[in-house]
Every structure is written in C-alpha cells, then in structure tokens.
C-alpha cells in the first residue's frame, strides 16, 4: 500500500513552465546564442545583401552648407534705432529662427528666386530603388490607371511640389549653445546644392528685413491711431479738472495750495500769538492784584519801577521809616515826632497802593483787550476750518480727476516718443542676422555612406535575427534536458534516447518454422539488441535500476510505460526496455495494454491471431497467447484488435486482468505494460492500482511542459509511482546546443567514451 504522502503530487502548479529566470544566467544566454546563431547569421546576411543593393542602386547626393549668425551686438546706436529690444534673442527666439528657415515661406521664396519650377536640373531628380518617393509611387494605385493629362500637374501644383522638395531637403541645426545656425541643402547636383543653400540664406536675410519693416509699419500705424485717441482723452481730462475747480471755488494760491488752506494757516498763527498775549496780560494783572491784596510795599513790579511817582513815594517812605526808627530809638515810640513820622509813612503807603491800583486797572484793561482779540480769532479759525473741510472733501474728487489727467498725459507722451522711434526705424531698417559662411560647391557626395549603410544593415539584421531567435526561445516550452524534467516535473530524469530512423521499406520478418515467435521489426524495435552499449541502452538500464530500487520488496515487478500524448515513442521504449531486461537474463513479459491503438503489436506481433483481449474476456491460458523472441527469450502478449474496444478501461480494471497478472507474476520477474497515453484516454488510471512502478516517456522538443504537468496533476496516484522520465527521439546534433555549464549533459563528451553506437 502507498502511504498518503506518496499520493501528494510533487509538481508545483505555480512553477514557471517557460524559460524565464529570476536572474541573468550567462550560461543559458550562451546556450541560446549557440542555438540561434544561424538565424541571426541568416538575417544579418540577408540585410547585408539589402544594404549592398541599396548602396549600388542609390543615387549619390551632395550637401552644401552655409552659416547664419543671429547678431547680438551691444552697439548703443543700433540698439537705439531698433525699437522694443528686438535684438534680445533668447534660446526660444533662436529655435524659432530654425523653424523659420525650414518653413514653406522660405521654400516658396527660394523657388521663386531661382525659378526652380522651370529648372531642368532641379526637375531631373532621380529616385533610388528604396527611396521614399519610389515607395510612394508604387503604393499610389490611382496613378496606375489615371490618364497622363489628368496626372500632369498645373503650374501652381508644380510650384507647390518644388517648394515641398526644397523644404524636405533643408536641414538647419544650431551650433552648440551659440547663436550660429548651420543651414544645409542636399541635392543630386553639387552646383544646385550650392545655389539653393546660398539662396536660402539670402532669402532669410531679406525676409528678416521685410518682416521687421512690416512690423514697424504696422506698429507705426497703430501708434498713430492710438496717439490721436490719447491726445483727445488728455484734453478732455484736463478740461474736466479746470471745470471742476471753477464750479467748487477751488482757487490755488500757488504751489498747489488753495486760498482757503492758506487763510486757515495764517489765522491759526494769529490765534496762537493772541493766546500768548492774553496769557501774558493775565499774568501781569494777577501779579499786581496779589501784591495789592497782600499789602506788600517791597514787591517789585516792572511798571512800578518805571513810574517816577511810585519811585518818589517809595523814596520818601523809606526816608520817613529810617528817621522814625532813629527817633524811636532815642526818644521812644510815643514821641510826637515819631508819631508824626508814622502818620506820614501811612500816607505814603496809601499813595503807593493807589498808584498800584491804577497800574492794575491798566493791566486789567489790556487783559480784556487780549481776550477779545483771542475770541475773535478763534471764531475766524472755526469758520475757516469749516471752509477747508468742505474744500478737502471736494479735493478727493479733484485729485481723482487730476490722476486721470496725468495718466493720459503720460501715455500720450510715451506713445508719441515710441511713434517717433518707429518712424525712424521704418526709414532705417536693421536686421539682426548676418551670413558668416557662404555656401560652396561640395566636392564629394554626402550620401550614401556605403560602409556605414552596409554596417547598419548588418546590425539591423542581427537585431531582427536576435528578435526572431528570442521569440523562438520564448515559444520553446518543451523538454530539452534532464534538468528540465527535474525542475518542471520534480521527478528523476532517467536519461535520453536518440532518435532512431526506422527503415520503413523493410518488411516485418517472422520465422516461418515458428509462428509463435516475435517478428523482427524495423530498426526501432531491435536497436537495443544491435547496440547494447549505446546511450540508448544505458538509459533503459537507468530505468531498470530506478525500478529495482523503488520496488525492491516485489519479487515480480509490474511496470507501466506511459506518455502524455500518442506518438512519443512509448511503444518503442517498452519493446527495447523489455528486450534489455530479457538480454540481462531476467524473465520478462511485455504486454501491449493499448487496446485502442496497439503500437507494440503492430511493430513485433502483427501476425498474432489472439492476445490480451482473449485472455481477459475468454479466460484463455497465458501460455497459449504469448509470443517468444528466440534471441532474447522475451515473452510478448499482443493485443489483436479486430474491432474498436469502447470499454478498454473496464477491461484493464477487471477481475480477468487481475488473474492474468497474478498468473504472470508466478512465471516472470518483470512485466512491462505498454499503456495508452494519459491525455486522450483513462486506461492508465484504471490499471494504476495493479502497477508497482511507472516510467514516463516524453518526446524531446515536441511535447509541451504544460501538457505533461496537467496530465500528471490529474493522476496523483500514478504520479506517486513514477520512478522517472525518459526523453525520447532526441536529436544529438541539437541536444548539444542545450547543454549548459554544470549540467550532466555538459560533460557528455567526457563520458561518451563509455558508449558504443556501432
């Protein structure tokens, strides 16, 4: 019994079945190059032939060059004459000039200047075999059936065709980061190339002059119209300002100041002075009043000092006070003279304060006058402030009108200046370009570069060949080496079996004296007999070793040989494998289990009259049905299919098949069953439980990896019994191209001495 782990498929369905790798495998790349070099060489040779044909049939062309410099001179005079900074060319401007040189405008101008429409040399252009014009003419099916009169172009079409030819042959390149443009023209005539190249530069210079003149003229006309509008708008805004001033009484006193503002300023100054006078008068009056109230006889007042009366009274008062003091000191305070002097002092004092009161009254009068003047000026300021505030509100509108007037005045002046500059430039046009290299007649053709064309053609051929080879490798999803078998199927590779060319003209030979013998078929059925030391035989020995190890506990081993598709060499492998076992002394029985397509029977038992069907259905003895090989002692149970067997799977799984195998196990050491392929029928699944081991046969380079994977995944029990796979129909000359470094096939030459194919 098989353990459950043996029933689990060892194939990973997600495993890549293509040739991709996770990293660059140089060994595989070298192997691919070895396989596909013929395709690359054929494509390179074919393209090289095409390149040679192109070189031999192409018409040589000549290229003339001229150089144009876009002048960036800083001459101040020229800059003043050129309006709006037109000489300041940046990179975008230079590229724009490149497109201008390639434009139809330049092409038409060159055609008209050189009269190329009627030039026989220009119109006698020859087209090479592979030129674009030739290909266009070939695919223009309308011209094949049109009349000559209808095909003949009119003069305008001739001019347009000539311009298209000129534009198509112009090439303009910027020289580095400079402001030099290299203009080249290619023609089949060297003189024509020089003439057209020179004409392109001349036409470009004239076009620059004309374009600047036209631009300046149009700018002058527009400026003139705009100046008239601005002049009228400046006059209207100026009149609006003056009218607004008159209506609102906004009269200026000079320097942009209104009279009301000037009056307010002057009254404010007078009010400040009046306030100062009032404060001064009030201070003087307050001082005098305080002296009078305090009865201070020794207080100093300016007007008192200036009054002679006050000075005399003060002098007499001081003298009387001095005399009274002396008398009082000698005669006492009650002396008549002392009393009299004190009375005089009081009188002097009264007279002094009377004088101060008079002065105080004058101060009071001055104070009243100052206050009256201050109040009057304050009223004037209040009135003037109201007038100024009203004028200020009106001035907001006035300033807006003045700004509008100034704006139009400045615009008018600016446009007038530019108009004068445009008029000057129109009368003195300047172009910002000049020719620095004149066109010369070329001495040798510029194309085709023969060596380069042939080399490029070969390179293109190699690229195409490499692409085809890569596609072939990508599409090659077949088994090529034993490593493919191990990596994709996760089973052991038992070896490879070279392709054997069978001689179909040889008839099947049967010993007339022994009709129960196996027929000696073609070369494919006797190869292991004739070449017992070949690689073919060694692969079968490898299969025997694998079977012996896998089913070591079985005395008689029942081995199934199966493939995915018909025609993969399954029957040939079964026959030779059985003969090899018999040649090694083992008792071997070969059973043709393919009841629907008995290939082994057709090869070595076509003369049989009964076989497997009779043994299963009728229960006939095995010894009466088998055929024997007199040379190898191989026993063969054929399948004689006289009609289609629709229930072949039931027969293989029947009790009769069990009895047949049980009987055979008693007499044989190995039973080889040639089974039907897995993909089309289910017979192999039906007999799987009766097998001890399975050998899988895969046709080299023909059977898809995906087919083999899908068929084995659908048969997990059969897959668990598979001891290995054999690659059949191998082409040795091609096989060596798939050997990579490190693989067992890589060292084939070193161990091939052990094999003898003769």
Secondary structure, DSSP 4 states (H G I P E B T S, - for coil): ---GGGGS----TTS--SS--SS--HHHHHHHHHHHHHHHHHHHHHHHHHHHHHHHHSPPBEEEEEEEEE-----HHHHHHSGGGTT---HHHHHHHHHHHTSHHHHHHHHHHHTGGG-HHHH-----TT-HHHHHHHH-THHHHS-HHHHSPPHHHHHHHHHHHHHHHEEEEE-TTSSEEEEEEEESSHHHHHHHHHHHHHHHHHHHHHHHHHHHHHHHHHHHHHHHHHHHHHHHHHHHHHHHHHHHT--EEETTEEHHHHHHHHHHHHHHHHHHHHHHHHHHHHHHHHHHHHT-SS---HHHHH-HHHHHHHHHHHHHHHHHHHHHHHH-TT-HHHHHHHHHHHHHHHHHHHHHHHHHHHHHHHHHHHHHHHHHHHHHHHHHHHHHHHHHHHHHHHHHHHHHHHHHHHHHHHHHHHHHHHHHHHHS---SEEEEE-----SS--B--HHHHHHHHHHHHHHHHHHHHHHHHHH--B--SHHHHHHHH-S-EEEEEE-----TTSPPB--TT-TTBPPB--HHHHHHHH-TTSHHHHHHHHHHHHHHHHTTT-SSEEEEEEESSTTSSHHHHHHHHHHHHHHTT--EEEEE--SSS-HHHHHH-TT-S--HHIIIII---GGGT-EE-TTT--EEE----SS--TTHHHHHTSHHHHHHHHHHHHH-SEEEEEPPPTTT-SHHHHHGGG-SEEEEEEETTTSBHHHHHHHHHT-HHHHHTEEEEEEEEE-HHHHGGG--TTSGGGGHHHHGGG----
